């Protein structure tokens, strides 16, 4: 697994897309995927990415909740073009859930 695939898979696992009913950050899922040592290395980057996504300014007069999630995913794709479509879906899912 190359580093980009590793990061994308870790992000999806961390958020719980395809596993949980609602987003829930799980260090344990990342540890199972990557091993404890590598998970400790990558988790701070995952947290920073999610903080950045959560800090994107949304004009709530312009966007519905779903459209805001799409906007955040598109913004993150422009900032980080190597994020996979699944990772972007996971980010949008987490952010829109947090905003409810």
C-alpha positions as CSV (number, residue, x, y, z in Angstrom):
1,X,0.0,0.0,0.0
2,X,1.5,3.3,-1.0
3,X,1.4,6.3,1.4
4,X,-1.5,8.0,-0.4
5,X,-3.6,4.8,-0.3
6,X,-2.6,4.3,3.3
7,X,-3.7,7.9,4.3
8,X,-7.0,7.7,2.4
9,X,-7.8,4.3,3.9
10,X,-6.9,5.4,7.4
11,X,-9.1,8.5,7.1
12,X,-12.1,6.5,6.0
13,X,-11.5,4.0,8.8
14,X,-10.9,6.7,11.4
15,X,-14.3,8.3,10.5
16,X,-16.1,5.0,10.2
17,X,-17.6,5.4,6.7
18,X,-19.2,2.1,5.7
19,X,-18.8,0.7,9.3
20,X,-20.8,2.9,11.6
21,X,-24.3,4.4,11.4
22,X,-23.0,7.8,12.3
23,X,-19.4,9.1,12.1
24,X,-17.3,8.3,15.1
25,X,-13.6,8.8,15.2
26,X,-11.9,5.6,16.2
27,X,-8.2,5.3,16.8
28,X,-8.6,1.6,17.2
29,X,-9.8,1.1,13.6
30,X,-6.7,2.9,12.4
31,X,-4.5,0.8,14.6
32,X,-6.1,-2.4,13.3
33,X,-5.6,-1.2,9.7
34,X,-2.0,0.1,10.0
35,X,-0.6,-1.2,13.3
36,X,-0.1,0.7,16.5
37,X,3.2,2.4,15.5
38,X,2.1,3.7,12.1
39,X,-1.3,4.7,13.5
40,X,0.4,6.9,16.1
41,X,2.4,8.6,13.3
42,X,-0.7,9.2,11.1
43,X,-3.4,10.1,13.6
44,X,-2.2,13.7,14.2
45,X,-2.4,14.3,10.4
46,X,-5.9,12.9,10.2
47,X,-7.0,15.1,13.1
48,X,-5.4,18.2,11.5
49,X,-7.1,17.5,8.2
50,X,-10.5,17.2,9.9
51,X,-9.9,20.4,11.8
52,X,-9.1,22.1,8.6
53,X,-12.2,20.8,6.9
54,X,-14.3,21.9,9.9
55,X,-12.9,25.4,9.7
56,X,-14.1,26.0,6.1
57,X,-16.5,29.0,6.2
58,X,-20.0,28.1,5.1
59,X,-22.5,30.7,3.9
60,X,-25.6,29.1,5.4
61,X,-27.8,31.5,3.4
62,X,-26.4,29.9,0.3
63,X,-26.1,26.2,1.2
64,X,-28.3,23.5,2.5
65,X,-26.6,20.9,4.8
66,X,-26.0,18.5,2.0
67,X,-24.8,21.2,-0.4
68,X,-22.4,22.4,2.4
69,X,-21.0,18.9,2.7
70,X,-20.4,18.9,-1.1
71,X,-18.8,22.4,-0.8
72,X,-16.4,21.2,1.9
73,X,-15.5,18.1,0.0
74,X,-14.8,20.1,-3.1
75,X,-12.7,22.6,-1.1
76,X,-10.7,19.8,0.4
77,X,-10.2,18.2,-3.0
78,X,-8.7,21.4,-4.3
79,X,-6.5,21.7,-1.3
80,X,-5.5,18.0,-1.3
81,X,-6.0,16.6,-4.8
82,X,-4.7,13.2,-3.7
83,X,-7.6,12.6,-1.4
84,X,-9.7,9.7,-2.8
85,X,-13.4,10.1,-3.6
86,X,-14.2,7.8,-0.6
87,X,-12.1,9.9,1.8
88,X,-13.9,13.1,0.5
89,X,-17.2,11.4,1.1
90,X,-16.1,10.5,4.6
91,X,-15.1,14.1,5.3
92,X,-18.4,15.4,4.0
93,X,-20.3,12.8,6.1
94,X,-18.4,13.7,9.3
95,X,-18.8,17.5,8.8
96,X,-22.5,17.4,7.9
97,X,-23.2,15.2,10.9
98,X,-21.3,17.6,13.2
99,X,-23.3,20.5,11.9
100,X,-26.7,19.0,12.5
